[in-house]
């Protein structure tokens, strides 16, 4: 059992959250980054973080949730600004060019909202948690142009050229349970140096292998992510656990909390 951090989980969508948190602790997790996606979700994330000491909130504005009115989007952005000191990051934010998403929020609207929320992250020196499905280059460009210095491109499965560029900027890419089976995601994990790698579950997303097996994830599954990534990288799980946990502590500034979250490692 290793000290691990789930750097991206939708805890407000998990049924029976208490037992899931208990299983996460039993699996060695020392922190979970709970991401929000809209105004209601951000409120719930803050409430969950108040309830569980292992949980740290990130406040977001997901591109898939922009089929709202301009007033509702502005209300959420203002909520993020007003509660920024309670958050360890800004996310989940980004772009999504899947036709199901762009039919509700155009690429131009998504880009403007992303610029606005990145500006909040920049003003308050918070890391950004980036969703970049089918929009990898545009996401990287907007993050770079914003001047945000710390960012993670979550569940990265895009082109290697963009991956190399984001790594060159010191950004992170995160691995999910798709590391067990998804070719593009596996390729990105192999390409990402351990110094730029994080682990996450994106729970409670359902991971599907073909048509015969599906698994609804929870934060405890970050141990499976660790094992899968260790195999792909050809490193020992304990070495990878220490490196990715240190990466997460650095990205989210958790090492600055009064009580150390991770014991010193010789």
ABEGO torsion letter per residue (X at the ends): XBBBBBABBBAAABBGAAAAAAAAAAAGBABBBBBBABAAAAAAAAAAAAABAABBBBBBBBAAAAABBAAAAAAAAAAAAAAAAABABBOBBEBBABAAAAAABBAAAAAAAAAAAAAAAAAAGBBBBBBABGAAAAAAAAAAAAGBABBBBBGBABBAAAAAAAAAAGBBBBBBAAAAABAAAAAAAAABBAAABBBBAGOABBBBBEAABBBBBBAAAAAAAAAAAAAAAGBBAAAAAAAAAAAAAAAAGAAABABBABBBBX
